[in-house]
Structures are given as structure tokens and as C-alpha cells.
Amino acid sequence: MKPSANLKPCQLVVIDSSSYYFAYDANKIDQPSVDIFNSKYWQSQQAIVGTAQGRGTTYFIDYQQQAWVLKHYYRGGLIGKLIKDKYIYLGIEKTRAKREFDLLVTMQALQLPCPAPIAIGIKKHALTYQADLITERIQHSQDVVGILKKQTISAEQWQLIGKTIQDFHQHGIYHDDLNCHNILLDNQNQVWLIDFDRGEQKPIDKGWQQDNLDRLLRSFRKEKTRLSEFYWQESDWQSLLSGYHSAT
């Protein structure tokens, strides 16, 4: 299954200055302002309907009958403890936000099931930058970890997950962090992949494709060990692979 073919393509508008880069989809935003990257602005509009905690806080926003996700880019690892959210600036095209946004635009054009890009904001400093990204929120969905904490997933659904991953791979889409938290199922049984930070479109090669699958399998095994109730078993992985290979 793919997203509706009736979705409008991204109508990209770019505002670039010496201190700030702002790009947005004019089909989704009619009054552009960098305020949209400020959580306090959305709080004042009473538009925040939820949050999620990771390296920082991700905000879920309802705006003009649209559902959005606002995230700020934070560093991880040891360096993240010293430098919270600043990255070396080597030009807009090399920023993580621009690369992720562009990849989402590409995947939307390919009608792959991923969040639609809404806007990015990149604040430039002398040698560093900070960045924010707004994407579509996949409504009425839950990641497979949340589902597996409560119930099993059918063999047919596992096969659909495998077919979806293969669909991305067939278009050369590399997901840098393909794990079981980044796969969603919605109430129409549609599979979605999210969080394409550091992802890219690259030449098709079974090497990186297998690395993607290996990473995903490790994440299932990790959650199986970590959680007291997690309705996943190795045979589910075989069902996923069956769907993956049936699409080739």
C-alpha cells in the first residue's frame, strides 16, 4: 500500500539569508514565520497536543486541521553532553536538517509511506548551526513496539512490513536507524517508516540493504530482552523476510 496519489506535491519555498535558512511547503503553510519552530509560540496558540521525550522534547502540534511533529536537532553520544545542539556549519546542503528535508521531499514524490515534509529552519552562526524540522504526524498510528507490548502482530502484517521496507530499498532509500520504534502501523493497516535523520538515497546495493535488515533484527531482539511483555518471536522475523523477498 502507498499513500494516496491525490496528495499535492511539495510546493517548496526557500528564504535564505546570511543568518537563517527557512524552507517550507506552501501547500501546508499559508503564513510563513520562523515562529513555527518555537514551542512557546505553539503553547501560546494552545496547539500542542502531546510530546515525546528523546534527546530532547518532540512536540505534537495541531494546526489548521493539520497534524505536525516539531523536533529540534540535538547531538548524541559523549559530544552531546558538551555541545547540546550545535553542529559544524559547512554549507546548507551539508546540514542534517536540509538533507533529511530533501530526502522527505524525494520520498513524497515517490509516494513512499513516510511523513510529509512541512518546514525546516536552520539558524546560522559563524562556524556552527542549529536546526529544527517540522513534518506531518501520522495519525491513528502506533509504533510496532507499542503494539507488541500489548498483542501479537499477524503474519500478514509482518509480511506487509517486509514489503514496505523492500519498497524503500528498491528506490535506493537508506534508513540510517531502521529499528522497531521507527516502524508505524495505522488503523488502516498501512505501514509507515519515520525518522530519516542521516538517511539518504544511494545506489541500490545488497550490502547496505542487508545492514538495514540486520539492524532492525537486533532492535527486535533487544526489546525482547528488555521488556517483560513483548509479543515477538523469531518466526515473526521470518514472516517479515517472506514479505521483503516477495517484493523483489
Secondary structure, DSSP 8 states (H G I E B T S, - for coil): ----TTS----EEEEE-SSEEEEEETTT-SS--GGGG-HHHHHHTT-EEEEEESSSEEEEEEETTEEEEEEE----HHHHHHSSS-EE-S-GGGSHHHHHHHHHHHHHHTT-SS--EEEEEEEE-SSEEEEEEEEE--TTEEEHHHHHTTS---HHHHHHHHHHHHHHHHTTEE-TT--GGGEEEETT--EEE---TT-EE----HHHHHHHHHHHHHHHHHHHHH-SS----HHHHHHHHHHHHHT-
